[in-house]
């Protein structure tokens, strides 16, 4: 029986969103400690700076709850820009956390820039693109989700000259396969006319250890043959006998449901990814417990909380349909049906 992810999504309790006064929030990822406390890690930046300050002002904070659906209580910041001329000097974004052999590993995007802005950071400002094009993927490790988190002086996924990730790397996601290896999928930006650069695609790298070193595979994955901007915001996990991935489909090429919908992919080996039989995962909406539909301008950066090998909660960054400038973004925790464990086959 093939996985139909859309059918797994359940109604959302009113308390299953997380927002912060004075901040925009994005990129929710949940883990649990040995005492049964749930930790929501998320990106945040000052609301007064506007949505596009995610690439210039973001840091990673956390909140806790006794339930993965929340409500979550804010506790503090765990990673912010490291300063100086470090590779992650100014900005930390895109957190995703996995637990391996009793330790917690946070993969994230770090970047740096020296440009300043008159008013809110904007894609119309060349200084903004400096921060965007300096993005790299890093990893931090902790004995406990509350920290302290130890990070490193070099990214774990840097750019490769002459390759499809020549300009920038970000949007990391990682999972441990049945072979014990760590498979890391990331968004890559290729060379092209500046400042925007070239194609936006995904790549995969493999390591024996969560800290690396990671060995990149030579070819990009999840390629749209019609458009250079294919997918972003990947989240991968291993279930049954294969890897699965949720990704934002820029053009709707894979989902056939319109731009910026989310597609489901799968791979037996973590390298050769194909669109799943039920390729449409979800659109830009969810249903509240009272049955009303929440229309959204964005429902992206999908991540799953997985317990005992079963996905239990879908976390997404969201902005309501009327909020085109995403000035009130929040994270939503969407419960998943318990039937998810029956959704693999033997193809």
Buried (B, 14 or more C-beta within 10 A) or exposed (E): EEBBBBEBBBBBBEBBBBBBEEBBBBBBBBBBBEEEEBBBBBBBBEBEBBBBBBBBBBBBBBBBBEBBBBBBEBBEEBBBBBEEEBBBBBBBBBBBBBBBEEEBBBBBBBBBBEEEBEEBBBEEBEBBBBBBBBBBBBBBBBEEBBBEBEBBEEBBBBBBEEBBBBBBBBBBBBBBBEEEBBBBBBBBBBBBEEBEBBBBBBBBBBBEEBBBEBEBBEEBBBBBEEEEEBBBBBBBBBBBEBBBBBBBBBBBBBBEBEEBBBBBBBBEEBBEBEBBEBBBBBBBEBBEEEEEEBEBBBBBBBBBBBEEEBBBBBBBBBBBEEBEEBEBBBBBBBBBBEEBEEBBEEE
